[in-house]
Amino acid sequence: MAKTKTRVAVIYGGASGEHSISMVTAGAVMSSLDPERYEVLPIAIRKDGSWVPGAEDPSTLNLDHGLPEVGPSDETVVIPAGQGDQDVVRFNTTTADALEKLGQIDVAFPLLHGPFGEDGTIQGLLEMAGVPYVGCGVFASSAGMDKHYMKVVLEAAGLPVGPYVVATSRRWRDEREAVLAEVAQLAFPVYVKPARAGSSLGITRVACLADVPAAIAAAQEHDPKVIIEQGIAGREIECAVLGGRGDSAPRASVLGEVIVDVPDDGFYDFEHKYLDTAGLTMSIPAQISVEATEKIRSQACAAFDAFGCEGMTRVDFFLTDEGDTYIIEINTIPGFTPFSMYPVLWENSGMSYSELLDELIGLALERPTGLR
């Protein structure tokens, strides 16, 4: 009998601080993939980095009972290196001779936020396995995850970013006074961030130079490399970009604005993003001028091209009262629940959540692995 369904490996969890959010994202994607078109193979990654069979019931992957976590298992799952025609295997870790072939997969859908998932690592593994996958490749994922090199690429492409200072772990140990002298040249408040974390983990808003060392220590709990960014007074505008089919240009969605009702000394942190969302609203389409809208959509597509992105990327901006724009960051695996900004922007652009999943899988299947 001819094969009729596309076999999709949905990979979630991971070793980063965004483990739980990845699980929620995976539950939403698995629930929305058309069972008439797709066969889902769920693969979960525990916080210790081990790969285990994923949840068969996506309704268990939610925030109903706090932050979920992939539990222990006696079994492990492996995607071997190869040309894409090899079987995924599962075996018992205590009786390794009990090997089970799970069959081939047509495409992987990595839904891993943060380090060891969004940063080019799993993309490299899938390249070595010859397995097509949804989203950006190794370089775009790696450079886009690192807020330092993200700014380097954007600046090289002539795209606007705000003033910043980088404090690597070595530099902070050996050149602390020089780092603080550079930070003193920024206009306060500044935002001290882990360079390679997402979901606003480890970020501190700092109003004076004396508080910078403590903020760097807090950021280093998530990443030894830290970036200090000058605060920019402006509205936060976001644009979802989707790769074009074949040689077509990338596509930009309508724009959205994040509006957060938090104290003046607060900001859009992990708590407000995922747990205490009462003061959070998304204005779609963003109520800004036609000129500003087209400028941001154009710059979002230019950022997508500058990194050689594929599949999907969300580009976040500050828009000042004077009409200036600054790219805050790019997100190569943006939040992807049905209520997250990326899919909501596309829904408001005429593409439903399920249609967006179909398009992303289609984009992954039409491109080869390896150099391209």
Disulfide bonds with the S-S distance in Angstrom:
none
